[in-house]
Amino acid sequence: MGAANGDLSFMADFNGITRSRELAPIAVPLTWGELHDLDAPSRWHIGDGAEMLKRATSKNVAYWGRADQVLPDL
């Protein structure tokens, strides 16, 4: 996969436009329950944009990426 077999679709072309493969997998925040039921790491792909927008407003991932903590002064 990738440049080793000649697939350069992940690279930008000379006009600065990025290309992606139709079913290229994407990273998605998951709950522990979803992780348990996940059948493959490529479950979501670049074509799932509408589902990703819906997930972004879900209460399951409402605080994803947020850490409520106080760090000590060093």
C-alpha positions in Angstrom: 0.0 0.0 0.0 1.2 3.6 -0.5 4.2 4.6 -2.4 5.8 1.2 -2.2 3.3 -0.2 -4.7 2.9 3.0 -6.8 -0.2 4.3 -5.0 0.5 8.0 -4.6 -3.2 9.0 -4.2 -2.4 10.2 -0.6 0.0 12.9 -1.8 -0.8 16.4 -3.0 -0.6 17.0 -6.7 1.4 19.9 -8.2 -1.6 22.3 -7.9 -1.7 21.8 -4.1 -5.0 19.8 -4.3 -5.0 16.8 -1.9 -6.6 13.6 -3.2 -7.9 10.7 -1.2 -8.9 7.2 -2.0 -12.7 6.7 -2.1 -12.8 4.3 0.9 -9.7 5.6 2.8 -10.2 4.9 6.5 -10.5 7.9 8.9 -9.9 8.3 12.6 -13.0 8.6 14.8 -13.4 9.1 18.5 -15.1 6.0 20.1 -16.8 5.2 23.4 -15.6 2.0 25.2 -18.8 0.3 24.1 -18.2 1.1 20.5 -14.7 -0.2 20.7 -15.9 -3.5 22.0 -18.4 -3.9 19.1 -16.0 -2.7 16.4 -15.4 -5.4 13.8 -12.5 -3.7 11.8 -10.3 -0.6 12.2 -11.5 0.6 8.8 -15.2 0.8 9.9 -15.4 4.5 9.0 -14.1 5.9 5.8 -13.8 9.2 3.9 -17.3 8.7 2.4 -19.0 8.7 5.8 -19.0 12.5 6.1 -22.7 12.8 6.9 -22.5 10.2 9.6 -19.4 12.0 11.1 -21.3 15.3 11.3 -24.1 13.5 13.1 -21.6 11.8 15.5 -20.0 15.2 16.2 -23.2 16.4 17.8 -23.8 13.2 19.7 -23.8 13.2 23.5 -21.5 10.2 23.5 -18.6 12.2 22.2 -19.6 15.6 23.6 -16.5 15.9 25.8 -14.1 14.1 23.6 -10.6 15.7 23.7 -11.4 17.6 26.8 -9.4 17.1 30.0 -10.6 18.8 33.2 -7.4 18.8 35.3 -5.2 21.2 37.0 -1.5 20.9 36.3 1.0 21.8 39.0 3.4 24.7 38.6 6.9 23.5 37.8 
